[in-house]
Amino acid sequence: MRLPHIPPYKTKVVEPVYFKTKEERANKITEVNYNLFNLHSDWVVVDLMTDSGTGAMSEQQWSEIILGDESYAGSESYFKLIRSVKDIMGFEYVAPTHQGRAAENILFSAVVKEGDVVPGNAHFDTTKGHIEFRKAKAIDCTIKEAFDTSLDHPFKGNIDLDKLESVIKEYGRERIPFINITVTCNTVGGQPVSMQNIKEVMTLARKHYIPVYMDIARYAENAYFIKTRETAYADKSIREIVKEMFDGVSVVWMSAKKDGLVNIGGFIALHDASLYERLGQFTIIYEGFITYGGMSGRAMGALAEGLKEGIEFDYLDDRIKQVAYLGQKLKDYGIPIQDPVGGHALYIDAKRMLPNVPQSQFPAQLLGVEAYIEGGVRGVEIGTLLADKDPVTGEERFPEMELLRLAIPRRVYSRSHMDYVAATMANIKDKCKSLSSGLSIVKQADILRHFTVELAMI
């Protein structure tokens, strides 16, 4: 008999879950203006809002919490982090930050100016926010296949080279501080970028003397997909693939709360000494001294260990198979999702789930509200709310995809939790088909509104 798959870890500590009734949850979501971010966590049964900073740390990482060197400058924990980044990724200089958006703030303060254009593959919400805050423009050059959720394409995170070339020709290389590759590409469904596409983008960038930067929050998951979906890399180790992914890349930045397997932290890594010095000035202003950059010593130590664990094949295999398991359960129940399943989350197609609710009434947010009321499952909208209004015209922006993301925390939930989530979505499927109205905005911020928006049911 073939032995069944089990996770490559055991549970040592448990956290209680508090159950409420559907009526109580319906009242609560009304109280918080239909904003899932405003819910207290003890009102949530299965929290799939994000995989960022919500994972469980290993015993080795917890040992680094005890060993943390909290010296203000030159902490040994900082040098542990430097050694891990250099060993795994090959970069000479590392600027720690307290999380990914802090890294974006520091990096973009140094390299992005008003009137600039940053092409890439479906920029993450904070990436686009930081670019637009500086009166620059983010241009999406993702391949068209990414926007057909029913199409099975192995690398939907790929950049369309023709689109990229046309952006360069239209705006000129002088207005493009860098080309951005996000691995994996969160906004189109946690979809990976192929090694072939990375190399083709690098070749095009070199032709026009434009540097390539990478948002590497989920780089290890991207490397796993290269190994399992790109034939030439089947026999390569994750470590070897990572090194090749970053070959020729000028700068990377990371929200380490994902593939760093920590609850807080991030960094910028690069080869250029002069740019590193410029970043140091912004680090000191915004974060802290350059050898801690908003992180405690214990957090840097845990990250140094987490980066090593995050590229272990057995861990990645278990992680991505858990996500794939939920994806298959949802499909078995007739729930329309972004195919193929990505690395860290399931993305439910709200346009197909709620065909009678217009995009102007935020169907993906409505789907998230219904999932919460039914089963206490908290996801997050990746759609019109997240897209924000156009900062120049003030008009509403309607993205091609309207998605509810269910992001799976690392090493936290069991297979039975995935069954519960799938059953929750199955229970609301028929109701969703009959709904013809959604939500309207009562109050919103000018930028990144989805975090704090107040909504009302139409």
SVG drawing of the C-alpha trace seen along z (x, -y; Angstrom):
<svg xmlns="http://www.w3.org/2000/svg" viewBox="-32 -65 62 67">
<polyline fill="none" stroke="black" stroke-width="0.4" points="0.0,0.0 1.3,-3.4 1.6,-5.6 -0.6,-8.8 1.0,-12.3 1.5,-14.0 2.9,-17.4 6.7,-17.5 6.1,-19.0 4.2,-18.3 2.0,-20.7 3.3,-21.8 1.1,-24.8 -2.6,-25.4 -4.7,-28.5 -8.4,-28.3 -11.1,-29.2 -14.3,-30.9 -17.5,-30.1 -20.4,-32.5 -23.8,-32.0 -24.6,-33.2 -27.0,-35.8 -24.2,-37.1 -21.8,-37.3 -24.4,-39.1 -24.9,-41.7 -21.1,-42.1 -20.3,-42.6 -23.0,-45.3 -21.5,-47.0 -18.0,-47.2 -19.5,-48.7 -18.9,-45.5 -15.1,-45.9 -13.5,-42.6 -10.4,-44.3 -12.4,-45.8 -13.3,-42.4 -11.6,-41.3 -9.8,-38.1 -11.7,-36.2 -14.9,-36.7 -13.2,-34.7 -13.3,-30.9 -10.8,-30.3 -8.8,-33.4 -7.6,-33.5 -7.3,-37.2 -3.6,-37.0 -0.7,-34.6 1.5,-37.6 2.9,-37.3 0.2,-34.7 2.3,-31.6 3.7,-29.4 7.4,-29.5 9.6,-26.5 11.5,-25.5 14.7,-26.7 13.2,-30.1 11.9,-30.3 15.4,-29.6 16.6,-32.6 14.0,-34.7 15.8,-33.8 19.2,-34.3 18.4,-37.7 21.1,-40.4 19.3,-43.6 22.3,-45.9 21.3,-49.2 24.1,-49.0 26.1,-46.0 23.8,-43.3 25.0,-39.7 21.4,-39.0 21.8,-41.4 25.0,-39.6 23.1,-36.3 20.5,-37.8 23.2,-39.2 24.8,-35.8 21.5,-34.0 20.6,-36.5 24.0,-36.4 24.2,-32.6 20.7,-31.9 20.3,-34.9 23.8,-36.1 23.4,-39.8 26.2,-41.8 24.2,-44.5 21.1,-44.1 18.9,-46.8 16.4,-45.4 13.0,-46.9 10.0,-46.1 8.0,-44.8 7.6,-44.9 5.8,-48.2 8.5,-49.9 11.1,-48.5 9.0,-49.9 8.9,-53.3 12.7,-53.4 13.6,-52.1 11.1,-54.2 12.1,-57.3 15.5,-56.8 14.7,-55.8 11.1,-56.9 10.2,-60.5 7.2,-62.4 6.5,-61.5 8.2,-58.1 6.7,-55.0 7.2,-51.5 6.1,-48.6 5.7,-45.2 3.4,-42.2 0.3,-43.3 1.9,-45.3 0.9,-44.5 -1.5,-47.0 1.2,-48.7 3.7,-48.7 1.2,-50.6 0.2,-52.8 3.8,-53.9 4.4,-54.5 1.3,-56.6 1.9,-58.5 5.0,-59.8 3.0,-60.9 4.5,-58.2 2.6,-55.5 2.5,-51.7 1.7,-50.0 0.6,-46.3 2.3,-44.2 1.0,-40.8 0.2,-38.3 -3.4,-38.3 -3.9,-34.6 -3.7,-35.7 -7.1,-37.3 -9.0,-34.3 -9.6,-32.4 -10.8,-29.3 -7.7,-28.9 -5.0,-26.5 -1.6,-28.2 1.4,-27.2 2.9,-30.7 0.2,-33.3 2.5,-35.7 4.6,-36.1 5.3,-39.5 4.1,-40.2 7.3,-41.2 5.5,-43.0 3.5,-45.1 6.8,-45.8 8.6,-46.8 5.7,-49.2 5.8,-50.9 9.5,-51.4 9.1,-52.9 6.2,-55.1 7.7,-56.6 11.5,-56.2 14.0,-54.6 14.8,-57.8 11.4,-57.8 11.6,-54.1 13.7,-53.8 13.3,-50.0 11.2,-47.1 9.3,-45.3 8.9,-41.5 6.8,-40.2 7.3,-36.5 4.8,-35.0 2.4,-37.5 -0.2,-38.0 -2.7,-40.2 -3.4,-37.8 -3.9,-34.8 -0.5,-34.0 0.7,-32.9 4.3,-32.1 6.8,-33.6 8.8,-31.2 12.6,-31.2 12.4,-31.6 10.2,-34.7 12.6,-36.2 15.5,-35.7 13.6,-37.2 12.7,-40.3 16.3,-40.6 17.5,-40.5 15.0,-43.2 16.0,-45.3 19.7,-45.1 19.0,-46.1 17.4,-49.3 19.8,-49.8 17.0,-49.6 17.6,-47.7 15.3,-44.9 14.0,-44.9 12.0,-42.0 9.4,-41.9 10.3,-38.6 7.8,-38.1 7.0,-34.6 10.2,-33.8 10.6,-30.3 7.1,-29.3 7.9,-30.7 11.1,-28.6 9.0,-25.5 6.7,-26.1 9.7,-26.5 11.0,-23.1 7.7,-21.4 6.4,-23.1 9.5,-23.9 11.0,-20.7 14.6,-22.0 14.6,-22.6 13.1,-19.3 16.4,-18.1 17.6,-21.4 17.3,-22.2 15.3,-25.1 18.5,-26.8 20.0,-26.5 16.8,-27.8 16.7,-30.8 20.3,-31.7 19.5,-31.6 16.3,-33.6 18.3,-36.5 21.2,-36.3 21.5,-39.8 18.7,-41.4 19.8,-44.7 17.6,-45.0 15.1,-42.8 12.8,-43.7 10.9,-41.3 8.0,-41.2 9.6,-38.5 6.3,-37.7 5.6,-35.4 8.4,-33.1 10.7,-34.3 8.3,-32.4 8.2,-35.2 5.5,-37.3 7.2,-40.6 10.2,-41.8 11.4,-42.6 14.5,-43.8 16.0,-45.3 19.0,-43.4 21.3,-44.7 24.8,-44.8 25.2,-48.5 27.2,-50.1 26.3,-53.7 22.5,-52.9 22.9,-51.1 24.3,-54.3 21.4,-56.3 19.0,-53.8 20.7,-54.0 19.7,-57.7 16.0,-56.9 16.3,-53.9 17.6,-56.1 14.8,-58.6 11.9,-56.2 12.9,-53.0 15.9,-53.0 19.7,-52.5 20.9,-50.6 21.7,-47.4 18.2,-46.9 15.9,-49.0 12.8,-48.7 13.4,-45.0 14.3,-43.7 17.4,-41.5 15.3,-38.5 13.1,-39.1 16.2,-39.3 17.5,-36.0 14.2,-34.3 14.2,-35.6 17.7,-34.4 16.6,-30.9 13.2,-31.2 14.9,-32.0 16.7,-28.6 13.6,-26.7 11.5,-28.4 13.6,-26.9 13.4,-23.3 11.6,-21.3 9.6,-19.1 8.2,-22.2 7.3,-23.8 5.8,-20.6 3.5,-20.3 2.5,-23.9 1.6,-24.1 -0.2,-20.7 -2.4,-22.0 -3.4,-25.0 -4.0,-22.7 -6.2,-20.4 -8.5,-23.3 -8.5,-24.4 -9.7,-20.9 -12.4,-20.8 -13.7,-24.2 -13.8,-23.0 -15.5,-19.8 -18.3,-22.0 -18.5,-24.1 -16.8,-27.2 -15.1,-29.2 -11.5,-29.8 -8.4,-31.1 -6.8,-28.1 -4.3,-26.7 -4.1,-27.0 -1.2,-29.4 1.2,-29.1 -0.2,-30.8 -4.0,-31.3 -7.2,-30.4 -8.8,-33.2 -12.5,-32.9 -13.9,-34.6 -16.6,-36.9 -17.9,-37.8 -18.8,-34.2 -19.9,-33.6 -22.2,-36.7 -23.1,-37.2 -26.0,-39.6 -24.0,-42.1 -22.4,-44.9 -18.7,-45.5 -19.5,-49.0 -21.1,-47.4 -18.0,-45.4 -19.1,-41.8 -15.8,-40.3 -16.3,-42.3 -19.9,-41.1 -18.7,-37.5 -16.3,-38.0 -19.1,-39.2 -21.3,-36.3 -18.5,-33.8 -17.9,-35.4 -21.6,-35.3 -22.0,-31.7 -18.9,-30.1 -16.8,-32.8 -14.3,-32.4 -12.4,-35.7 -10.9,-36.4 -9.9,-39.6 -11.1,-41.4 -8.7,-41.6 -10.8,-43.7 -12.4,-47.1 -12.0,-48.2 -8.3,-47.4 -7.9,-49.0 -8.6,-52.5 -9.8,-55.4 -7.5,-56.9 -5.3,-59.4 -5.4,-61.8 -9.0,-61.6 -10.6,-60.5 -12.7,-58.0 -13.4,-54.5 -11.0,-51.8 -12.5,-48.4 -9.8,-45.7 -10.3,-42.8 -10.6,-40.4 -12.8,-40.6 -11.5,-38.1 -12.0,-37.0 -8.6,-35.8 -8.4,-33.0 -4.8,-33.1 -3.5,-30.1 -1.2,-30.8 1.9,-28.6 2.0,-25.6 -1.2,-26.7 -4.3,-24.9 -5.1,-21.3 -6.8,-19.5 -10.1,-19.5 -10.0,-23.3 -9.7,-23.3 -12.8,-21.0 -14.6,-23.5 -13.7,-26.4 -14.8,-24.6 -18.1,-23.6 -18.7,-27.3 -18.3,-28.4 -20.5,-25.6 -23.2,-26.6 -23.4,-30.2 -23.1,-29.3 -26.8,-29.2 -27.6,-32.3 -24.9,-34.2 -26.4,-33.4 -29.7,-35.0 -28.2,-38.3 -28.6,-41.3 -27.2,-44.1 -24.0,-44.7 -22.4,-47.4 -21.8,-51.1 -19.1,-53.2 -19.9,-55.5 -16.4,-56.7 -13.0,-56.0 -9.4,-57.1 -7.7,-58.7 -5.2,-55.8 -5.2,-52.2 -8.9,-52.6 -9.7,-48.9 -8.0,-48.8 -10.3,-51.4 -13.3,-51.8 -16.8,-52.0 -19.5,-50.3 -23.3,-49.9 -25.5,-47.2 -27.5,-48.4"/>
</svg>
